Amino acid sequence: MKQSKKILTATAFAALLTPSFAFANLYGVKGTMRNVENAIEEVIKQSEFLYEQTGGTPMPQAFDTLKSGDNPYIDKLIIDTDYKVLFKFASSKKQTLTDDQAAVPVTSALLGKEIILVPMHNAGDAKISSWECLTNADRNVRIFAGSRGTKELTASFIRRNTTNPYLSMCIYANINLPM
């Protein structure tokens, strides 16, 4: 009885400590994601509209949807010629130009990371039927000391930190996305 009580106490203690250090490098991810989700969703809608208007014919050039200074969390937000949405988080924490605004809190786990949203459709479809999400956000993120990190082509940590339907199925791919 004493032995099982000691095991339970040790397990409960470990469970209390785990969140404090295991996810330390992932603090702020939910907040950062909330600040980019609407922009990504709007660009997906634009991509779908362009696809429908052109009948899925590749565009002559990529379309940069981000105006300079639009969103300090985002470095790039592009609709590629094949209607993919290419997204890159800010590469470094940016300071705002006015005194009444604070520094942009892009969490370290997402600085410079990329997401690509790939439209899915059958040949000849008039509409995009769904989207696939790939990201390199999990690269170099270790949850536990000594861990190897996220296994490639498995669920990204972005999934559990977003409510956005397009990003909630992101898969980690250890690649540099076309930017």
C-alpha positions in Angstrom: 0.0 0.0 0.0 2.8 2.4 0.9 4.6 1.6 -2.3 1.6 2.4 -4.5 1.1 5.6 -2.6 4.7 6.6 -3.3 4.3 5.8 -7.0 1.0 7.9 -7.1 2.7 10.8 -5.4 5.7 10.7 -7.7 3.5 10.4 -10.7 1.3 13.4 -9.6 4.5 15.4 -8.9 5.9 14.6 -12.3 2.7 15.6 -14.0 2.7 18.9 -12.2 6.3 19.6 -13.3 5.9 18.5 -16.9 3.9 21.4 -18.2 6.3 23.9 -16.6 9.4 22.8 -18.5 8.2 20.4 -21.3 6.4 23.1 -23.3 8.5 26.1 -22.2 9.7 26.7 -25.8 6.1 26.6 -27.0 4.7 29.4 -24.8 2.9 32.0 -26.8 2.1 29.8 -29.8 -1.7 30.1 -29.3 -1.5 33.9 -29.1 0.7 34.2 -32.2 -1.6 31.8 -34.1 -4.7 33.9 -33.1 -3.0 36.9 -34.7 -2.5 35.3 -38.1 -5.4 33.0 -38.5 -7.8 35.6 -40.0 -5.2 36.8 -42.5 -4.6 33.2 -43.6 -8.4 32.5 -43.9 -8.9 35.6 -46.0 -6.1 34.6 -48.4 -7.5 31.1 -48.7 -10.9 32.6 -49.7 -9.1 34.8 -52.3 -7.3 31.8 -53.7 -10.5 29.9 -54.0 -12.2 32.8 -55.7 -9.3 33.2 -58.2 -9.4 29.4 -58.9 -13.1 29.6 -59.7 -12.6 32.7 -61.9 -9.8 31.2 -63.9 -11.2 27.7 -64.1 -8.1 26.4 -62.3 -5.7 27.6 -65.0 -2.4 28.5 -63.5 -1.9 32.2 -62.9 0.9 34.0 -64.8 2.5 35.1 -61.6 2.2 34.7 -57.8 0.1 37.2 -56.0 1.6 38.9 -52.9 -1.4 39.7 -50.6 0.6 41.4 -47.9 1.1 45.1 -48.0 4.2 46.5 -46.3 3.5 46.7 -42.6 0.0 45.1 -42.8 0.7 42.5 -40.2 3.9 42.6 -38.1 3.5 38.9 -37.4 3.9 37.9 -41.0 6.8 38.2 -43.4 5.1 36.6 -46.5 1.6 35.7 -47.5 1.4 34.7 -51.1 -1.0 33.0 -53.5 1.3 31.0 -55.7 0.6 30.5 -59.5 -1.0 27.1 -58.7 -3.2 28.6 -55.9 -1.2 27.4 -53.0 -1.1 29.7 -50.1 2.5 30.3 -48.9 2.9 31.8 -45.5 6.0 32.8 -43.4 6.0 34.1 -39.9 8.1 37.1 -39.1 11.8 36.2 -39.0 12.6 38.3 -36.0 10.7 40.2 -33.3 9.8 43.6 -34.8 9.6 46.8 -32.9 6.7 49.0 -33.8 7.3 52.6 -34.8 5.2 54.4 -32.2 5.7 54.6 -28.5 2.1 53.6 -27.7 2.6 50.1 -29.2 4.7 47.3 -27.8 7.0 44.9 -29.5 5.4 42.2 -31.6 5.2 39.0 -29.5 5.9 36.3 -32.1 6.9 33.4 -30.1 10.4 32.0 -30.6 9.0 28.6 -31.7 7.4 30.3 -34.7 10.0 32.9 -35.8 10.7 32.5 -39.5 8.7 29.2 -39.7 6.6 28.5 -42.8 3.2 27.0 -43.7 2.0 26.0 -47.1 -1.7 25.3 -47.8 -2.2 23.2 -50.8 -5.6 23.2 -52.6 -7.1 19.8 -53.3 -9.3 19.2 -56.3 -9.9 16.7 -59.1 -8.9 17.5 -62.6 -11.5 19.7 -64.2 -13.2 20.7 -60.9 -14.6 24.2 -60.9 -14.0 24.6 -57.1 -11.3 23.7 -54.6 -12.7 20.9 -52.5 -10.3 21.0 -49.5 -6.9 22.1 -48.3 -3.9 20.3 -47.1 -1.5 22.0 -44.6 2.3 21.4 -44.4 4.6 23.3 -42.1 8.2 23.3 -41.0 7.3 24.8 -37.7 8.3 21.7 -35.7 11.9 21.8 -37.0 14.3 22.1 -34.1 11.5 22.1 -31.5 12.3 19.7 -28.7 9.6 19.1 -26.1 11.7 17.1 -23.7 15.5 17.4 -23.2 17.2 14.8 -25.4 14.1 14.2 -27.5 14.4 14.0 -31.2 11.4 16.3 -31.7 8.4 15.7 -34.0 8.6 12.8 -36.4 8.4 14.0 -40.0 5.0 13.6 -41.7 3.1 13.5 -38.4 0.8 16.0 -36.7 2.5 19.4 -36.1 2.2 21.2 -32.8 0.3 23.9 -34.6 -2.7 21.6 -34.6 -3.3 21.8 -30.9 -2.7 25.6 -30.9 -5.3 26.7 -33.4 -9.0 26.7 -34.0 -8.6 27.6 -37.7 -10.0 24.7 -39.8 -7.3 25.0 -42.4 -4.4 24.9 -39.9 -5.9 22.4 -37.6 -4.7 19.5 -39.8 -1.1 20.7 -40.3 1.5 18.1 -40.9 5.2 18.6 -40.1 7.5 18.3 -43.2 11.2 19.1 -42.7 11.5 21.1 -45.9 12.1 24.6 -47.0 8.9 25.7 -48.5 8.9 27.5 -51.9 9.1 31.2 -51.1 
